[in-house]
């Protein structure tokens, strides 16, 4: 398990090695909804049983993990899409926990 996590974090470090990589991650996060809409238009049968968050997570991870085979910066863009999907998915659990810290 440690090798898998190490491989993923190493890949993330290589994807965000400079300012351009960071900008690509930000753009990927911003474009996650548009990416999901594109996937839904091309593969409606695949997407019909998935939430937008799950679809963004799946597509983003695939772009992040294999994107460097197409273009060097696609991995960073995919990382942004992946983080957007995972963050939206996890917000349902994290938001109630954070509510405990609100001043009453």
N, C-alpha and C positions, 0 to 999 in steps of 0.2 A: 504494500500500500504506500509506503514512504517513497518508493521509486516512482510510482505513478504520480503522486503529488509533486515530487521533485521535478519530474519531467514537464509537468504542466506549468509550474512556477518558473522553471527555466525558460520555457517557451514564451511565457508572458514577459519575462525580463528582456528577451531578445526582441520581442515585438515593440516594446516601449523603451528603446535605447536612446532616443533623442526627442527633441521638441516635436518633430513631425510625427513620430509614433504616438506621442501623447495627444496631438491634435486628431489623429486618425481614430484613437479610442473615443475621444469626445464626440467626433462626428458619427461614429458607429452607435453610440448611445443615443444620440439625437435622431438618428435615422431608423431606429429599431422598429417603430410602428410602420414606416414605409416599407422596410424589408419584409415584415410580416405580411403586409398587403400584397406585395409582389409574389411571395411564395403562395399565398392563398389563391391568387389569380392563375398561377401556373400549375399548382398541384392541389386543387380543391378537395379531392378525395383523401389525400394525406392529411390535410389541415382541418377537416371537418370535425374531428373528435378531439382536437387539441385546443387549449386556451391560447390566447395571444401570448401570454407569458411563457408558456411551455414551448410554443413554436419559436419565439424569439431566442429562448435558451438553446434549443436544439440547433437551429440554423446558425446562431451566433457561434456556438461551440465548433460546429463543422467548419465555418469560415475561419475561426481562430486557429484550429488545429491543423487544417489542411490548406488554408489560404495562401501560405507562402509558396506553395507549388504553382500558383497562378500568378501572384504578384507579391513582392516583398512586403508591401504595406497592408495587404488584405487581412493578414493575421491580426494586426492592431485594430483595424476596423471591426473585424469579427469579435474581438475581445470586448469592444464597446457594446455591440449588440447582445452578446452573451451576458454581460454584467447588467445590462438594462432588463433583460428578461428574468434573470435570477433575482435581481433586486426587487422587481415588481412582484414576483412570486412570493418572495420571503417577507414582503412588507405586511402581508396579512397576519404574520406571526410577530413581527418585530414591533409594529405600531402599537398594539395593546400593551406590550411590555414598556414601551417608552411613555405611555400615558401615565404610568405609575409615578414618573418623575415630574409630572406637571405640578406647578404650584397651584394650590387650591384656595 
